[in-house]
Amino acid sequence: MTRLSVNINKFATLRNARGSNLPNLETVTKDCERFGAEGITIHPRPDERHIKYADVPVIKRLATTELNIEGNPIPKFIELVLANKPAQVTLVPDAENALTSNAGWDTVKNKDYLKEICGIFKKAGIRTSIFVDPVEEMVFGAAETGCDRIELYTEAYARNYAENPEKAIEPYVKAANAAKKAGLGLNAGHDLNLANLRYFKQRIDNLLEVSIGHALICDAIYMGLENTIQAYKRAIKD
């Protein structure tokens, strides 16, 4: 079964635009789970332009499914994760000025660093996932860090899907097979939506989790949040 983790960052972006508490992230967290989400994802960045560090303990307290905290493991982020102990931490190599995640880790070049970070989180009982491009070498490199899972960066798949789905999915199938061979769990995320998600799931049979935020929240503007979450769940139904 593939789990749907709803990334609630964009709700926080909307809240911050007016400097108030609307939409209320406590209500958002509870409603996403009530409507069927099987996880909540947040990605606090150093500039706190959406999820604020102060939001994290509140969301942790309210989430009854799995909480996944994404981010670049700078010291402040490491402290935040250890203080809140989510079910999963996803390591993402974001530059501080990045608009959104735009690349996976070079797990070969950064193996020793990632091994150290994974060790810190695993010692605290937190499942570790590393954000990687769909490159077999990077998948096998991730396995050498001691992480539990990888998350495939799916922007390239989403960008090329409409033109040629078979060609777009090919490197992801290879990367997924590499993850299976390496004994890694497999997550995926970034730009997955209702147009391309079902095909991705059909071709990647070892997919454990998808983390989706921007597209899901855009769809919810027209379809409503409950209907949208259910539509995404149908798209990944086994």
N, C-alpha and C positions, 0 to 999 in steps of 0.2 A: 504494500500500500504506500502510495506517495502522499506525504503530508503537505498541506498548504499552510505556510507561515505568512501572515499578512504584515508587510512592512508599513508601519504607521507614521513614518517620517513626514509625509506630505500633510497629514493632519496637523502636525506640529508647525510646519511651515505656514499653513493658513492661520493657525492660532497666533503665531508670532507677528504676522503682518499687521495685526491690530493692537498688539501689546496687551491682549486680554486673555481670558481663559476659554475662548470659544473658537473652535470646538474643544471641549473638555477631554483631555487624553485619558482620564480615568473612565469616562463613559465610553470612549472609543475602544479602549482595551476590552472592557467587559462586553460591549456589543459585538465586536468582531468575533470573540469566542462564542458568544450566545448564538450568533448567526452561522457558526460552523467552522471558523478558523481553528486549525489544529496547532497553531503556534503564533507567537507575536515576535516580529523582528524590529529592532531599533538600531540606528546607526548614529550615535552621538559623535559629532565632529568637534574639533577644538574651538571653532568659532561659534558653536551652538546655534547655528542658523536654523535648525529645525528642532531635533530632540536636544533638550538641555540636560546637563549632567544631573541637575536636581530632579528631572523627570524619572530617572532610572529607578531609584528605590521605590517610587510610587507605583510604577508599572510592574516592577518585580513583585511587589506585595499583592497586586490585583490579579496578575496573570495566573490562571489555573492550568493552562496548557504549557507548552515549552516556550521559554523565553530565549531568544537568540540575540546576542549583542554583537554587532559588527563594528570593526574599526581598525585603524592603524595602531599597533601596540606600542604607542609612546608611553612613557611612565605614568602620565595622568590617566590614560585609558586602562592600563594594567591595574592601577589602584581601584578604579571604578568597577571593573569586572570582578576583582577579588572581593570587594566589599559587598557585591550584590549576588554573586554566584548564580549566574543563569544556567540553564541546562546546557547551552552551547555558546561558545565564542567563535566568531568567524574573523580571521585575520585578513585584513584588506590593506594593500599598500597605497593608501590615499595620500597624495600630497595635500598639504594644508589648504591650498587654494583651489583644489579640484572642485569643479561644479558637481560632479558625481563620479562614482567609481569608473575608471577608464582603462584598467589593466590588471592582470593577475600578477602574482609573485613570480620572480625568477627564483624558483626553489633550489636550483643548483648553486647559484651565486650566493644566496642568502641561507643556505642550509644550516650552518652553525647557529646563526641568529634565530631562525625559526625553531630550531630544535630546543634552544634555551627557553624561548617564549612558550612553546607547547608544554615543556616540562613544568613551567611555573603553573600553568592553568590546570594541567592534568593532575598535579599534586594536590590542587584544591578541589578535585573531583568534577571539573568542568570539561565537557566534551569539546574538542578542538577541531576546527575546520579551517582549511586554507583556501583562499580565493585564487584560482588559477585559470589561465587561458587553456583552451582545448588542445594541448600539446602533450604528447605522450611523455616526453622527457621531463616536463614540469610535473606531471602526475607521479612518475616514479621518484622524482626528486622530493616531492611532498611526503611520500611514504617513508623516506629516510629521516624525516624530521620527528617522527613519532606521533604525528597527528592522527586523529580518528577518521576524519572525513576530508574531502575536498568539496569546494563549491565551484562549479564550472561557470565562467563568465560568459553569458549567452548573448551579449550585445551583437557580435558578428553574425550569429545565427538569426537573430531577429531582423537585422538589417538586410540579410540576403534571402530570407525565407520566401518572400513574394516572388522573386525572380526565378529561383530554382531551389525548392525545398530539399531535394535529394543532395545537391551539392552543399547546401548550407548545413545540413545535419552531419555530413560525413566526418569531419574532424571530431565532432562530439561523440559519435559512436565509437570511434577509435579511443578517445580519451576515457570514455565510460568503461570500455573493455580493459583498458590499462588499469583503471581504478579497481575493477573487479579482480584482476590478476594480482594487484598489489595488496589486496585485502583492505581497501579503503571504502568507507561509506561514501555515497555520492549525493550531493545537493546541487542545485542550479539556480541561477537568478540573474537578472538584469534584462529589462525590455521584453520579458515574456508577457504575452497577452492572450486574449481569447482567440485571436486569429492564428497564432502559431503554437500555442501550448499543447494542444491535443496531439499534434503530429510529433512534437518533441517527446512527449511521454510515450507514445506508441513505439518510437524507435530506441528509446533508452529504457531498457527493462529493469535496471537496477537503481532507478532514481528513487531516493528516499524522501527528498524534501525539495519544494520550490519556494523561494522567497520572492514575493511580488508585492509591490507597493504602488508605484506611479500609475501604471496602466489600470490596475484594479480600482484605484481611487478616482481616476478619470471616468471609468465606466460607471462607477457608483453615482456620479453626478446625474447621469441619465437613467440608470436602471435601479437605483437605490442600493444601499450597502448590503442588505440581506440577500437580495436577488443576485447581486454581483458575486458575493462570496460563494453562493451556491452554484453559480455558473462556472466559476473557476474550479470548484471541486468536481463538478461533472466532467470537466475537460481532462482531469487527471485520474478519473476513476478507472480502476483496473478492469 
